[in-house]
Amino acid sequence: MSKELIYVVDDEKNIRELIEYNLVKSGYNVKCFENGQTFLDALSNTKPDLVCLDIMLPDFDGLELCKRIRANKRLFDIQIILLTAKTTEFDTIIGLESGADDYIHKPFSVNELLARVRAMLRRKNKINTKIEDVGFGELSIDIEKRTVKIDGKLVDLTLKEFELLNLLASGSGKVYTRNELLEKIWGYDYYGDTRTVDVHIHSLRKIIGDKYILTVRGIGYKFIS
């Protein structure tokens, strides 16, 4: 079985080496980059399974790199973990809205990073065998193709946005707590931050509209068909 390929993009050598050592020790293939341009050059030839991406790079803003990946049809489903020294809630929200699947604040625990990497790759490798389309008025979800249409037109969703929508829509009106969504979509419940869920729900609503996902105050979210 082939090992998952992980790219690490960080201009601090000690951080790159720390992450690389522990990921390789855990059985992953790892390639490191000290700037955004060499990372982009590598993406033109190879598609990694996951990227650990620093926000503060010498030549590129990591958020801009994140947006470029999401805008590329060949690369858009790469899992992205942002590494950031910025710790305010605003900075976190901006990072997630740029297309990141998750984020980790520096300085971080190696065990925390490994837990998130394992969880995200485990989720990515799960295969959903349900193949029929699911329709809710003008909204339709194709599980096999991982596509969503509004009024017959394809809309662009990240992998996490798609998984969130699919889970909520298949729940028949079930109310999911934020922690349940973290566990089911991101694959962990201890390390997660519920703001991750809120930002992805917000992004989903901007794409598919407000009428499908209802906020249940003090609890979480449910899908309205």
N, C-alpha and C positions, 0 to 999 in steps of 0.2 A: 504493500500500500504506500502510495506516495505521501510524503510529508507536506503539510501546509506550508506555503511560502509567506513569510512576513517581512515587510519592509519597515525599517526603523529610520526616521528622518529627524535628526537633531544635530545642532551645531556644536554641542558640548560632547567632547570625546569621551569623558568619563561616563556620561549617561548612556551614550551609544554602546559602549563596551559592557556596561552593567546589564543593559537590557538584552544585548546580543548573547552574552554568556548564559543568562538564565533561560532565555527562550531556546537556545540550542540544547542546553542541558535538559530541557523539557521535551525535546524531540522535534522541534520545528526547524525548517530551513529559514535562515535569516540573512538578509542583506541590508547593510547600513549605508546611509547617505548623510553627508554633512551640510548639504544645501539643497534648495528646492530644484535647481536646474538639473543636477545630476539625477535627482529623483524623477523628474519629468522625462528625461532622456530614457531612463530605464523603463518607464511605463509605456513608452512607445513600442517596446519590443516584448515586454513580459507583463503579465497581470498577476499581482500577488493576491492572496486570499484576505489579507488584513494589513493595514498600515498603522503604525504608531507614529503620529505626526505632531511634531513640535509646532507651536504657533509662531514663536519668535525665531525666524530664520534670517540669516544675513542678506539673502537676496530676494526672498519671497515671504509674503504673509501666509502663514499656514492656513488661514481661513480662505484665502483666495485659491490655494491649491485644493482645498476641500471642495470648493464650488466647481473648480474645473473638472475634478473627478466625477462629480454628480452630473455634470452637463455632458459627459462623454458616454455614449450609448454602449461602448465596449467595456467601460470601467465602472459604470455608475453603481454596481452592486458590491463593490469592494467594501469590506468592513473597515471603518475608520475610528480609531481612538485618538482623540486630541490629547497632547501632553501640554499643560499650560501652567505657568507661574501666576497667571491672573486668577484671582480667587473670588471676585465679586459675583453675585448672582447675575448681574447684567452681562458680564463677560461670558459666563457659562451659557446663557441663553443665546447670545450671539454665535457662540461656537456651534451649538446644536442646530441653530437655524441655518448655518452655513452648510449643513449636510452631514455633520459628524454623527456617528451612531452612539458615541459615548465620549467621556472625557475623564482625565485623571489630573488632579492638581499636584504640582511639584512643591516640595519633595514628596515622593510617593513610596509606598511599600511595594517591594518586589512581589510579595505574595498577592497583594491586591491586583497588581498588573497581570500576573499570571492567571489569576482567577477570572478576570474579565476577558482575557484573550481566550481561555479555554471555553468559557460560556458562549462567547460570540461565535466562535468557530463551530462549536457543537450545534448551535441554533442554525447556522448557515448550512451545515451538512445534513440536516434533517430533510427528508423528502416527503412531501405531502402527496398522497396517492389520489386524492380527490380531484377529479378532472372536469366535472361539469361546471358550466357557468352558473353564477348566482346573480340574480337580478333583483333590484329594488327600485322600481320606477325607472328613472333615467340613468341610475347607477348600476353598472354590471361589473362583476369580478370574475376573472378567469383564473382559477387556482393553478392549473397546469402551466399556463404561460406566464403567470405572475403579472398579469396586466389588469388595468382598471379603465373603464370607459365611462364618460359622462355624455349622455345624448349621442352615443355611438362614436365619440371621439376619444382616442387614447389620451390619458393624462400621465404625467411623469411622477412616479412615487419612488422614494428610496426603498430599500429592502425592509427597513424597520417600519416605515410608514405603511407599506403593503401588509406586513405581518400584523400590525396593530389593527388595520381596517378589517382584514380577514378574520381575525380572532373576535373582534367586537361584533361583526356582522353574522358570524356563525353561532353567536351566543344566544340567539333568540330572545333578545331583550335582557339578558343577564347583566347585572351590575358588577363590573370588575373594579376592585380597589386598585389604587396605583401600585401597591406592592405586588398584587397578583399579576398585573401587566408587566412589571419589571421582571418577575420570575419567569413568566411564560414567554416573553418576547426577548428579553436580554439574557435570560438564563441564570439569573442570580437574584437573591433577595436580601443578602446582608450588605453587600458593598454598594448597592444602588442608591441613587438619589432620585426622589420622585419628580424633581423638576425635569428630569430627562423625559419622563412620560408626558408631562404637561406641554413641553415644547413641541414634541412630536404630534400630539393631538392638535395643538394650535396650527402647526404646519398642514396637517391633514385637512382641517376645516377650511383653510385658505384655498385648498385645491378642489375639494369636493363640495364645499358649502357647509353651512352651519346646521342644517336640519337633520343630518343623519346621526350625529354623535351628541348625546346629551350629557351634560355635567350633572352628576348627582352630588349635591353639596355635602361636603364632609366625608364622602365615601370614595367616589371615583367617576367612572364613565360607563355608559351603555349605548347600544346602537338602537336607533329608532327606524323601523322599516316602513 
